Amino acid sequence: MDAVAKWNYVRVSPQKARLVADLVRGLDAEEAVDVLHRTNKRAAGQILKVLQSAVANAEDLGGEVEELRIKSIVVNEGPRMKRMRASARGRPAPYVHRLAHIVVTVTDDGTEEQEESEAA
């Protein structure tokens, strides 16, 4: 059983969020929460919120919370907000706010099947 949580238009650069997502991809949900709590990055708190939402969705669907693991974390690019800042001699200097879309999928399937196939 898979449970999915999404957060669109997150005010973080996708490149910075992917660095944090790579830390927890494939881990158990409880272990991933511990890693994200100890990670000193702003994106870690945002990914933690999406992960907690996915775990809550799995619990609503009747999944075992202790057996959940992260199936996938995808950080896609969102739209870019183009802004101007005053520069020297009154000229505009453009800059860009990058946005991200974060999708977390957790699952409890396959853990028992993998253990049984390894034992055989």
N, C-alpha and C positions, 0 to 999 in steps of 0.2 A: 504494500500500500504506500503510495507516494502522496506527500503533502507539499504544496507549493506556496511560497509567499513572495510578493513583489513589492518593490518600492521604486516608483518612477520619479524622475526629476530630482534626484538627490544632488545637493550642492557640494559635490566633491568631484575631483578630476577622476575619470575612469582609470587612468594609469596608476594613480595612487591607491585607488580602491582595489585594483587587481593584485597589487603587492600584498595586501592584507588577505584577500580571498585565497591566494595561493598558500597561505599559512595553514588554513583550516580545511582545505578541500580534501574530502575523503575520510575525515576524522569522525569519531563518534560525536553526537550532539553535545553531550555533557563535557567532553574533553575540549571541544571547539569553544564552548562558552568560557571555560577556564583560560584558554589561550587568548581569546579576544579581550577578556578582562585585564590580562597582563600586557597586552600590546599597547605601546605608547604611540598610537596613530589616531588621528581624528576619524578616519574611515572605519576603524575597528568598532567604535560605538554604533555607527550606522549599520554595519553588517551584523552586529550583535542583535540589533532590534529586528532585522529581517529574519534572522535565524530563530529568535524567540517566537516570532509570529508563525513561522513554519512549524515549529514544535507544537505550538498551541493548536494550529490547524490539524496536525496529525492526531493530537489528543482528542479533538472534537470528532475526528473520523473513527476513533476507537483503536488507535494504535498504541503499542507499548512504548512509553516514553523512554524507558531504560534501554531499549534495543535500537533506538533511532540512530542513524548515521547520515552524514551529509552525502547525498548522491551527486549533486552538482551545485556549483555556485557560478553564476554568469554575471559579469559586469559589462554591460553594453554602453555605448556612447549615447547620450541624450542630445538635445539641441544645445547650441552654444548661444549664450547671451552676449551680444556685442555692446560694449560700453566705451565711453570716451572720458579721458581724464585731462585736465588742464596741464599743459607742458610749458616749456620755456617760450617766452615771447607771446604768450596767449594762444599758442597753437594746440590743437587737440591731439592727444596721443591715444590711439585705440588699444583696448585690451579685451580679453575674452574670458568670461566665466564659463567653465565647462560643467556640464551636468551629466549624471550617470543614471542608468537603470539597473537595479540590482535584483536578481532573481535567485532564490535559494530553494532547492528541492531536497527534502529529507525522505528517507525510506526506512522501513523495518523489514522489507522483503529481502530474501537472499542470504541473510545471516545464518539461519538454520540450515538452509539448503547447501550452503558452502561448507559448513562444518560436517554435514552428513557425507558429502562427496569426498572430502578430504579424509574422513575416517575409513571410507570403503577402499 
